[in-house]
Amino acid sequence: MTFDVDPSAGMLAGDGGPRPIPEHRAISGLVVEVATGGFVGAVVSCTARHVVLRDRRGRERRFSNTPGSFIVDDARVTLIAEPAQRRSSEAMVTNSGSVAAPTPARVARASRILVEGRHDAELVEQVWGDDLRVEGVVVEPLHGADDLAGVVRDFGPSPGRRLGVLLDHLVTGTKESHIARAAAHPHVLVAGHPYVDIWAAVLPAAVGIDAWPDIPRGQEWKTGIADHLGAADVHEAWRRIRGSVRTWRDLERDLIRSVELLIDFVTAE
């Protein structure tokens, strides 16, 4: 059971506790509304991570399956897969947790997702590669985001040519937050995670450590991490970190949420 907080009732609702969000089985064909955005469609498939809906025009869209993100009979619910769906989808699930599509890769869209560097691109491909090929989304490294505003200007975003950008260390007051504001555009979405580098968006337990260490000022962060892991150099450290990631379950939720948002943004019709 999940819980919802009613903003009109202050921090807590009802008799002093959070209001439970009911679970609703996502029976194929069930008509639901997406709580944010108003998309209405019938359930095509459902997993613990994603729900695919088809609207009355036959358009299909995939949404993250988070508690209370769908509306059935005027009430927010948490959609759960039918047992039969769970069993069939578990054998056909991608590293990102979505149902593996039987369709071939789509021709690349004009829209793009930009990430800061090669390691970011490799990790996104490792987890979301199947989804990106089906959606026709190309991920490109920026090799540094300092001139993101210029990159956006040169790209020329438009309704059919959207740009998603994934930034490291996107925290209020940081250089990255100023870079994001300078690149603001109606057809650009900048999302990110709070970690100094995408390496730290990998769960420490997946790498076999208790926590990511604090690296002293003056020492290059990745070199410090390599030393902590006992790796010969940064390249060996990255191979070990990347090799520890099997699925989305090995990543921090901040990174998962941001990548999902960017994929939804650049694939929106």
Disulfide bonds with the S-S distance in Angstrom:
none
